[in-house]
Structures are given as structure tokens and as C-alpha cells.
Amino acid sequence: MVGIKIKEIRERNKLTREYVAIQMEMSLSQYSKIETENVDLKLSKLDKLVKIIGAKKSELFSGRT
């Protein structure tokens, strides 16, 4: 669920996967795994990611975006 929320918020804010991957200092492949929930995301990476996509952590765990 969190990966789907991240993708929804990223798209809502008109950010590309490529842009976010660069800002996260990871490959596009690594970032794609976050959105498809094929990787465990460390809290430190989550903190950085929510800042980049302009979200709040609470948005990722609530029923709305």
C-alpha cells in the first residue's frame, strides 16, 4: 500500500520517477522497486522520500492522498 501511495503522490505533484530516483541518489530500478513494493524501505530513506515528493508520512498510511 505504501508504494502505491508514494506513486499517487509523486504523480499528483507531477514528478517523474527519474527525478525522484536522482534526488534519492539511487538508480531508477531501485526506486521502481519502492513503488512496486518489492523492497523494504528504511525509515531514513522514507523521511527523505516524503520531502522530495512533497508529502507527509501520515498520508502514506491513511486512506486518502
C-alpha positions in Angstrom: 0.0 0.0 0.0 2.7 2.5 0.8 4.4 2.1 -2.6 1.1 2.8 -4.3 0.6 5.9 -2.2 4.1 7.1 -3.0 3.4 6.7 -6.7 0.0 8.5 -6.4 1.5 11.5 -4.5 4.5 11.6 -6.9 2.2 11.7 -9.9 -0.1 14.3 -8.3 2.9 16.6 -7.8 3.9 16.0 -11.4 7.3 14.4 -10.5 8.9 11.8 -12.7 10.3 8.5 -11.3 13.7 9.6 -12.8 13.7 12.9 -10.9 12.8 11.2 -7.6 15.4 8.5 -8.2 18.1 11.1 -8.8 17.1 13.0 -5.7 17.1 9.8 -3.7 20.6 9.0 -5.0 19.5 5.7 -6.3 19.0 4.0 -9.7 15.6 4.2 -11.4 15.4 0.4 -11.0 15.9 0.7 -7.2 13.3 3.5 -7.0 10.8 1.5 -9.1 11.1 -1.3 -6.5 9.8 1.1 -3.8 6.7 2.0 -5.8 6.0 -1.7 -6.6 6.7 -2.7 -3.0 9.5 -5.1 -3.9 11.9 -3.7 -1.3 11.8 -2.8 2.3 12.3 0.9 2.8 14.4 2.1 5.7 12.9 4.9 7.8 15.8 7.3 6.9 15.0 6.8 3.2 11.3 7.2 3.8 12.0 10.6 5.5 14.0 11.7 2.5 11.4 10.5 0.1 8.4 12.2 1.6 10.3 15.5 1.5 11.2 15.0 -2.2 7.7 14.2 -3.3 6.1 16.8 -1.0 4.1 14.5 1.2 3.6 13.8 4.9 4.3 10.4 6.3 0.8 10.3 7.6 -0.5 10.5 4.0 1.2 7.2 3.2 -0.6 5.4 5.9 -4.0 7.0 5.6 -6.9 6.0 3.3 -6.6 9.2 1.3 -3.9 11.0 -0.8 
